[in-house]
Amino acid sequence: MTISNINTQPPNNSSRLDTTPRPITEIAAGIGLLPEEVEQYGHYKAKISLAALQRLADRPNGKYIDVTAITPTPLGEGKTVTTIGLSMALNHIGVKAACCLRQPSMGPVFGIKGGGAGSGHSQIIPLEEINLHLTGDIHAVGAAHNLLSAAIDNSLLKGTGLNLDPMSITWPRVVDISDRVLRHIVVGLGGPLNGIPRESGFDITVASEIMAILALSSDLHDLRARLDRIVIGNTFDGKPVTAKDLQVAGALAVIMRDAVKPNLMQTIEHTPCFVHAGPFANIAQGNNSIIADRLALKLMDYVVTESGFGADLGMEKFMDIKCRVSGLVPNAVVVVATIRALKMHGGVGRVVAGKALPPELVQENLPALEKGSANLVKQIENARKYGVPVVVAINLFPTDTDREINLLQRIAVEAGAEGAYVSEVWASGGAGGADLAQAVVRAADKSGDFHFLYPLDIPIKEKIETIAREIYGADGVDYLPEANKMIKLYTEMGFDKLPICMAKTHLSLSHDPNLKNAPKGWRLPVRDVRVAAGAGFIYPLCGEMTTMPGLPSKPAYMNMDIDAEGNPVGLF
């Protein structure tokens, strides 16, 4: 490939595709869903009844592909674009395929990152619907979460006999907007009629444990049982207090009864996409719902799902949490890499969201690329630890040169990947990912030896240290006193057999976003450890984590409005 063959202009969708969405009933019928299983939300999106899963229970599963990435820059490396594009490319080469995505949070949409449903010739349509309210699932999660928050404070005020220690409460409130002033608040001010004063805060809605529960539930009754198990704090004598103790879990399930159904949409090439649940990957498990994957696997030959951020975060949690719960086993992993990000890992340039790339990142620099490729090598190694074939997708940019591409392909193969293939799905849609799709089919046909990174019956600290050493490359783990205290408490409470969901930065293999590439000679600090008993995991907090984003000086909402026909403009 020569640089002259690369499309350097923004794609003109109208010249190549009919970008008008087709009726969602047409998409549903095309993949074998019955009319009574499709619950329409307007013309272009629908919820799918869980009765479809029951009807298709005896049908064999298709092949299961997880898309992950190198450690990204703040701009992201096109993982969602690649996930969507690969599913379109598989259809392009004659394979019946669908993609499964998380629903984007509105916080980043109105902030600086923008939407999370692809772009160019590789996107979900209508973009504004997936990036805004969709079918209301995130709002349902927020309402359920805040009802539990209200029940906690009502119990404190009314003295319901739970012996709840207000200082132990870990359940905040949530809103799906980035609003940094709500991170730390005091509730109950204004006198005894307004409750008992205590410190609290807000998280963004997708950081709620209820979102994690939605993504890990197998059906409405499983979701109901998980809601019962949510731990919101302790009694004065150290016993867990749950949503069941507050007698509120049934009401939470009522709010969530429709949200448990997966959403069906379409790609720009009118192939199917299931969009369901949206837990963050640097806080929670970072993967779409098990229900959506199970349904898609019954309907399609290939299902392409996406794990959030790099292979050290979303993919590790996909393997060790999601696959444990679902019983599903991936047939292949795709690691998305960009040459610009690997040069950054090699010490060239500084990437700042909202600003143009520095010139040194768009100039050929083979030494920086080779040095920074240590990050790719580590992420390939991480995926191979689970016994699954790995394919590298090089998300192509116009400034990438042939020599850089050839070097990256050689490094990927030497690291154990099945190969590294240029992906031009942003510029050319499914046709631009045909070689990648063929490689994924070949990899998925190989017999794998899937296994988890650690067993569940070892102590909490041993599980944490296994992830730190094997996946992050740390020399060891240092625990602050609060972390040691909570590990002891959760072990006594019987939560020590749960898997681990590490909460750390996505911008480094380490806990420190300033440590790029594949750092050596460092130790992982764990400052606190918490339990998400309903979701079913322990989550250690590594370094400083923000569960409520802030807005930039020029937020994206400044560019948004409606046109004369009432259509949104400036959203993307």
C-alpha positions in Angstrom: 0.0 0.0 0.0 1.3 3.5 -0.8 0.3 6.7 0.9 -1.4 7.9 -2.3 -4.0 5.1 -1.9 -5.2 6.4 1.5 -8.2 8.6 1.6 -7.1 11.9 3.1 -10.5 13.6 2.9 -13.5 13.2 5.2 -15.7 10.5 3.9 -18.6 11.6 1.7 -21.2 9.1 2.9 -23.8 10.2 0.3 -21.5 9.3 -2.6 -21.2 5.7 -1.5 -24.1 4.8 0.8 -27.7 5.4 1.4 -27.3 6.7 4.9 -31.0 6.9 5.6 -31.8 4.3 8.3 -34.0 1.5 7.3 -37.0 0.6 9.4 -35.8 -1.3 12.4 -38.5 -4.0 11.8 -36.7 -4.7 8.5 -33.4 -5.1 10.3 -35.0 -7.4 12.9 -36.7 -9.6 10.3 -33.5 -9.9 8.4 -31.7 -11.6 11.3 -34.6 -13.9 12.2 -36.5 -12.1 14.9 -40.3 -12.5 15.0 -42.6 -9.4 14.9 -43.9 -10.1 18.4 -40.3 -10.1 19.8 -39.6 -6.5 18.5 -40.8 -3.6 20.7 -40.3 -0.4 18.6 -39.1 2.9 20.0 -39.8 5.0 16.9 -38.8 3.9 13.4 -35.1 3.1 13.9 -34.6 1.5 17.2 -36.3 -1.3 19.2 -36.1 -3.4 22.3 -36.0 -7.1 21.9 -38.1 -9.3 24.1 -36.2 -11.8 26.2 -38.7 -14.4 24.8 -36.5 -14.5 21.7 -33.6 -15.9 23.8 -36.0 -18.6 25.1 -37.1 -19.5 21.6 -33.6 -19.7 20.3 -32.1 -21.5 23.3 -31.3 -24.7 21.4 -29.6 -23.0 18.5 -25.8 -23.2 18.5 -23.8 -20.1 19.2 -21.8 -18.2 16.5 -18.2 -17.2 16.8 -17.4 -14.7 19.6 -14.8 -11.9 18.9 -13.6 -9.4 21.5 -12.1 -6.1 20.3 -9.7 -4.4 22.6 -6.7 -2.0 22.2 -3.3 -0.7 23.1 -3.2 1.8 26.0 -4.9 4.8 24.3 -4.2 8.4 24.1 -6.9 10.8 25.4 -8.3 10.9 21.9 -8.9 7.1 21.7 -7.6 4.9 19.0 -10.7 4.0 17.0 -11.8 0.9 18.9 -15.5 1.5 18.4 -14.9 2.4 14.8 -13.0 -0.9 14.3 -15.7 -2.9 16.2 -18.5 -1.6 14.0 -16.3 -1.7 10.8 -15.2 -5.3 11.5 -18.8 -6.4 11.8 -19.6 -4.7 8.5 -16.5 -6.2 6.9 -17.5 -9.7 8.0 -20.9 -9.2 6.2 -19.0 -7.8 3.2 -17.1 -11.0 2.8 -20.3 -13.1 3.1 -20.4 -13.9 6.9 -23.5 -13.1 8.8 -22.3 -10.8 11.6 -23.5 -8.3 14.2 -21.7 -6.0 16.6 -22.5 -5.5 20.3 -21.7 -2.1 21.9 -22.2 -0.3 25.1 -24.6 2.7 25.1 -22.5 5.9 25.4 -22.9 8.1 28.4 -24.2 11.6 27.7 -21.5 13.1 30.0 -18.7 12.8 27.4 -21.2 13.7 24.5 -21.7 17.2 26.0 -18.1 17.5 27.2 -15.0 17.0 25.1 -14.8 13.4 23.9 -18.0 13.4 21.9 -20.2 10.4 21.1 -19.3 6.7 21.3 -20.9 5.2 18.3 -18.3 5.4 15.6 -17.8 7.9 12.8 -17.1 8.3 9.1 -18.1 5.2 7.1 -18.1 3.1 10.3 -20.9 4.2 12.6 -24.3 3.4 14.1 -27.2 5.3 12.8 -29.0 7.5 13.8 -26.0 8.7 15.7 -28.0 11.3 17.7 -30.3 8.6 19.1 -27.7 6.2 20.3 -25.7 9.1 21.9 -28.6 10.7 23.7 -31.5 9.0 25.3 -31.8 5.8 23.1 -34.6 3.9 24.8 -34.1 5.3 28.3 -31.9 2.6 29.8 -29.4 5.0 31.4 -32.3 7.1 32.8 -33.8 3.9 34.4 -30.4 3.1 35.9 -30.2 6.6 37.4 -33.7 6.5 38.7 -33.2 3.1 40.4 -29.9 4.2 41.8 -31.3 7.4 43.3 -34.3 5.6 44.7 -31.9 3.5 46.7 -30.0 6.6 47.8 -33.3 8.1 49.0 -34.2 4.9 50.9 -30.8 5.1 52.7 -31.4 8.6 54.0 -35.0 7.8 54.8 -33.8 4.9 56.9 -31.4 7.0 58.8 -34.0 9.7 59.5 -36.8 7.3 60.4 -34.7 5.0 62.5 -35.8 1.7 60.9 -33.7 -0.5 63.2 -31.0 -1.4 60.8 -28.2 0.0 63.0 -26.7 1.5 59.9 -23.4 3.5 60.5 -23.7 6.7 58.5 -19.9 6.9 58.2 -19.8 3.6 56.4 -22.2 4.5 53.6 -20.6 4.1 50.2 -23.7 4.6 48.0 -23.7 8.1 46.4 -26.2 9.7 44.0 -25.9 9.8 40.2 -26.6 12.0 37.2 -25.6 11.3 33.6 -24.0 14.7 33.1 -20.4 15.7 33.8 -20.6 18.0 36.8 -17.5 18.3 38.9 -19.1 20.4 41.7 -21.2 17.5 42.7 -18.3 15.2 43.4 -18.4 16.0 47.1 -21.5 17.3 48.8 -23.3 17.5 52.1 -26.9 16.3 52.3 -29.5 16.7 55.0 -29.0 20.4 55.7 -31.7 22.7 56.8 -33.1 21.2 59.9 -34.4 17.8 61.1 -37.2 17.7 58.6 -34.6 17.5 55.8 -32.8 14.5 57.0 -29.6 13.7 58.9 -26.6 15.8 57.6 -23.7 13.7 56.2 -21.1 13.9 53.5 -21.9 12.3 50.2 -21.4 12.9 46.5 -22.5 12.2 42.9 -21.1 9.8 40.4 -21.9 9.8 36.7 -24.8 7.3 36.1 -22.8 4.8 34.1 -20.5 4.4 37.1 -23.4 3.1 39.1 -23.3 -0.5 40.4 -26.8 -0.9 38.9 -25.3 -0.3 35.5 -22.8 -3.1 36.2 -25.6 -5.3 37.4 -27.6 -4.7 34.2 -24.6 -5.7 32.1 -24.0 -8.9 34.0 -27.5 -10.1 34.5 -28.9 -13.1 32.5 -32.6 -12.1 32.8 -35.0 -9.9 34.9 -35.1 -12.4 37.8 -31.3 -12.6 37.9 -31.2 -8.8 37.9 -33.8 -8.8 40.8 -31.7 -11.1 42.8 -28.5 -9.1 42.2 -30.3 -5.9 43.3 -31.1 -7.6 46.6 -27.4 -8.1 47.2 -26.2 -4.5 46.8 -24.2 -3.5 49.9 -24.6 0.2 50.7 -22.7 0.3 54.1 -22.2 -1.5 57.3 -23.9 -1.7 60.7 -22.0 -0.3 63.7 -20.9 -3.8 64.5 -19.5 -4.4 61.0 -22.3 -6.4 59.3 -23.2 -5.5 55.6 -26.4 -3.5 55.0 -28.1 -4.4 51.7 -30.8 -3.1 49.4 -32.8 -6.2 50.6 -32.5 -4.9 54.2 -33.9 -1.6 53.1 -36.8 -3.4 51.4 -36.3 -1.4 48.2 -34.8 -4.0 45.7 -38.3 -4.9 44.4 -39.0 -1.3 43.5 -35.6 -1.1 41.8 -36.5 -4.1 39.7 -39.8 -2.5 38.7 -37.9 0.6 37.4 -35.5 -1.7 35.5 -38.0 -4.1 34.0 -37.7 -2.7 30.4 -34.1 -1.7 30.6 -33.1 -5.4 30.9 -34.2 -5.9 27.3 -31.4 -5.3 24.7 -31.7 -2.6 22.1 -31.4 -3.2 18.3 -30.0 -0.6 15.9 -28.1 -0.7 12.6 -24.8 0.3 11.1 -24.4 2.8 8.3 -24.4 -0.3 6.0 -27.7 -1.5 7.6 -26.1 -4.5 9.4 -27.4 -5.2 12.9 -26.0 -3.8 16.1 -27.1 -4.6 19.6 -26.6 -1.7 22.0 -27.1 -2.5 25.7 -25.7 -1.3 29.0 -22.7 1.0 29.4 -20.4 0.4 32.5 -17.2 2.4 32.5 -14.0 0.2 32.0 -11.7 2.2 34.3 -14.2 1.8 37.2 -16.5 -1.1 36.4 -16.2 -4.0 34.0 -16.4 -1.9 30.8 -18.4 -4.3 28.6 -21.9 -4.4 27.1 -24.5 -6.8 28.4 -24.3 -10.6 28.5 -28.0 -10.7 27.4 -27.2 -8.8 24.2 -24.2 -11.1 23.4 -26.2 -14.2 24.1 -29.0 -13.1 21.8 -26.7 -12.0 19.0 -24.7 -15.3 19.2 -27.9 -17.3 18.7 -28.9 -15.2 15.6 -25.5 -14.6 13.9 -22.5 -16.6 12.6 -20.1 -14.0 14.1 -20.6 -11.5 17.0 -18.1 -8.7 17.4 -18.1 -7.1 20.9 -16.0 -4.3 22.3 -14.2 -4.1 25.6 -13.5 -0.6 27.0 -10.0 1.0 26.8 -6.9 -1.2 26.6 -6.4 -4.9 27.0 -5.3 -4.3 30.6 -8.7 -3.0 31.5 -11.8 -3.9 29.5 -10.4 -7.1 28.0 -9.0 -8.4 31.3 -12.5 -7.8 32.8 -14.2 -9.3 29.8 -12.2 -12.5 30.4 -12.1 -12.8 34.2 -15.5 -11.3 35.0 -17.9 -11.3 32.1 -16.9 -14.7 30.7 -17.0 -16.3 34.2 -20.6 -15.1 34.6 -21.8 -15.8 31.1 -20.1 -19.1 30.4 -19.2 -17.8 26.9 -15.7 -18.2 25.5 -14.2 -15.9 22.9 -12.8 -17.4 19.7 -10.4 -14.5 19.0 -9.2 -11.1 20.2 -8.6 -8.1 18.0 -6.1 -5.5 19.4 -6.6 -2.1 17.8 -3.4 0.0 17.5 -2.6 3.3 15.9 0.9 4.4 14.8 0.4 7.8 16.3 -0.3 6.4 19.7 2.6 4.1 19.6 4.9 6.9 18.7 3.5 8.8 21.7 4.4 5.8 23.9 7.8 5.9 22.4 8.3 9.4 23.9 7.3 11.6 21.0 4.7 14.4 21.3 2.0 15.1 23.9 -1.7 14.3 23.0 -4.2 16.6 24.6 -8.0 16.1 24.0 -9.5 19.0 22.1 -6.2 20.1 20.5 -4.5 19.3 17.3 -1.9 16.6 17.2 1.7 17.9 17.6 3.6 17.8 14.3 6.1 15.2 15.6 3.3 12.6 15.8 2.3 12.9 12.2 5.9 12.6 10.8 7.6 9.3 10.1 9.6 8.2 13.1 10.6 4.6 13.0 12.8 4.6 16.2 9.9 6.1 18.3 7.4 3.7 16.8 9.7 0.7 17.6 10.2 1.9 21.1 6.6 2.6 21.8 5.5 -0.7 20.3 6.5 -2.3 23.6 3.0 -1.3 24.7 1.5 -3.3 21.8 3.7 -6.3 22.6 2.5 -6.2 26.2 -1.2 -6.0 25.2 -0.8 -8.9 22.8 0.9 -10.9 25.6 -2.0 -10.0 27.9 -4.6 -11.4 25.4 -2.5 -14.5 24.7 -2.4 -15.3 28.5 -6.1 -16.4 28.1 -5.2 -18.9 25.4 -7.0 -17.1 22.6 -5.7 -16.2 19.1 -4.8 -12.5 18.6 -5.1 -10.3 15.5 -3.9 -6.8 15.4 -5.9 -4.1 13.6 -3.9 -1.1 12.5 -6.4 1.8 12.4 -5.0 3.7 9.5 -4.5 7.5 9.4 -3.4 9.5 6.3 0.0 10.3 7.8 1.0 6.7 8.4 3.7 5.6 6.0 4.4 2.2 4.4 7.7 1.8 6.4 5.8 2.4 9.6 3.1 0.0 8.7 5.6 -2.7 7.7 7.6 -2.3 11.0 4.4 -2.5 13.1 3.3 -5.7 11.2 6.7 -7.3 11.9 6.6 -6.4 15.6 3.1 -7.8 16.0 3.9 -11.1 14.5 7.1 -11.5 16.5 5.0 -10.8 19.6 2.7 -13.7 18.9 -0.2 -12.2 16.9 -1.6 -14.0 14.0 -0.9 -10.9 12.0 -1.4 -7.2 11.8 -3.8 -5.8 9.2 -4.5 -2.3 8.0 -8.1 -1.2 8.7 -9.6 1.5 6.6 -13.2 1.1 7.7 -13.5 4.8 8.7 -12.8 5.8 5.1 -14.3 2.9 3.2 -16.7 1.0 5.4 -16.9 -2.7 5.4 -14.8 -3.0 2.2 -12.0 -1.2 4.0 -11.8 -4.1 6.6 -12.0 -7.1 4.3 -8.5 -8.3 4.9 -8.9 -7.8 8.6 -12.2 -9.8 8.5 -10.6 -12.7 6.6 -7.8 -12.8 9.2 -10.3 -12.8 12.1 -12.2 -15.7 10.5 -9.0 -17.7 10.1 -8.0 -16.9 13.8 -11.5 -17.8 15.1 -11.3 -21.2 13.3 -8.2 -22.2 15.3 -8.7 -24.4 18.3 -8.1 -22.3 21.5 -7.2 -23.2 25.0 -9.2 -20.7 26.9 -8.5 -20.3 30.6 -8.9 -17.6 33.3 -6.0 -15.6 34.7 -6.7 -16.7 38.3 -9.0 -19.0 40.3 -11.7 -17.5 42.5 -10.8 -19.5 45.7 -7.5 -17.7 46.3 -7.3 -14.7 48.8 -8.3 -11.2 47.6 -4.7 -10.0 47.8 -3.4 -12.9 45.7 -5.9 -12.1 43.0 -5.0 -8.4 43.0 -1.3 -9.2 42.8 -1.8 -11.7 39.9 -3.4 -9.0 37.8 -0.8 -6.4 38.8 2.1 -8.6 37.9 0.8 -10.5 34.9 -1.3 -7.9 33.2 0.2 -4.5 34.2 3.8 -5.6 34.6 4.1 -4.3 38.2 6.8 -5.6 40.6 4.3 -5.8 43.4 1.4 -4.2 45.2 1.4 -1.7 48.2 -1.8 -1.5 50.3 -2.7 1.6 52.2 -4.2 1.0 55.7 -7.8 1.6 54.5 -7.3 -1.1 51.8 -6.0 -3.6 54.3 -8.9 -2.8 56.6 -11.5 -3.4 53.9 -9.9 -6.6 52.6 -10.0 -8.0 56.1 -13.7 -6.9 56.5 -14.8 -8.3 53.1 -13.0 -11.6 53.8 -14.9 -11.9 57.1 -18.1 -11.1 55.3 -17.6 -13.9 52.8 -16.9 -11.8 49.7 -13.4 -13.1 49.2 -14.4 -15.6 46.5 -15.5 -12.8 44.1 -13.5 -11.8 41.0 -11.5 -8.6 41.0 -12.5 -5.5 39.0 -9.5 -3.1 39.1 -10.3 0.6 39.1 -7.3 2.5 37.6 -6.4 5.0 34.9 -6.9 3.9 31.3 -4.0 6.1 30.1 -1.2 3.8 31.4 -0.6 0.2 32.1 0.2 1.4 35.6 -1.8 3.5 38.1 0.0 6.7 36.9 -1.3 8.2 33.6 2.2 9.8 33.1 3.9 6.4 32.9 3.6 5.5 29.2 4.6 2.5 27.0 5.3 -0.6 29.1 6.8 0.7 32.3 9.2 -1.3 34.4 10.3 -1.2 38.0 7.2 0.1 39.7 4.7 -1.0 42.3 0.9 -0.7 42.2 -0.6 1.3 45.1 -4.1 0.2 46.3 -5.6 3.0 48.4 -9.0 1.4 49.1 -11.0 -1.7 48.3 -14.8 -1.8 47.9 -17.4 -4.5 47.1 -20.0 -4.5 44.4 -21.9 -7.5 45.8 -24.8 -7.2 43.5 -22.6 -7.0 40.4 -20.5 -9.7 42.0 -17.0 -8.3 42.2 -14.4 -6.6 44.4 -13.0 -3.4 43.1 -9.6 -2.1 44.4 -9.0 1.6 43.8 -5.5 2.2 42.4 -4.3 5.8 42.4 -6.8 8.6 42.2 -10.0 7.8 40.3 -12.7 10.2 39.2 -16.1 8.8 39.0 -17.7 12.1 38.1 -16.0 13.8 35.0 -15.8 17.6 34.7 -16.5 19.8 31.7 -13.8 21.5 29.6 -13.5 25.3 29.1 -15.2 24.9 25.7 -17.7 22.0 26.1 -19.2 20.3 23.1 -22.7 21.5 24.1 -21.7 25.1 22.9 -22.0 23.8 19.3 -25.4 22.1 19.6 -28.8 23.3 18.7 -31.8 22.3 16.7 -32.5 23.4 13.1 -35.7 24.7 11.5 -37.2 21.2 11.3 -36.3 20.4 14.9 -33.4 18.1 14.1 -30.3 18.3 16.3 -27.2 19.9 14.8 -23.6 20.2 16.0 -23.7 17.0 17.9 -20.8 15.5 16.1 
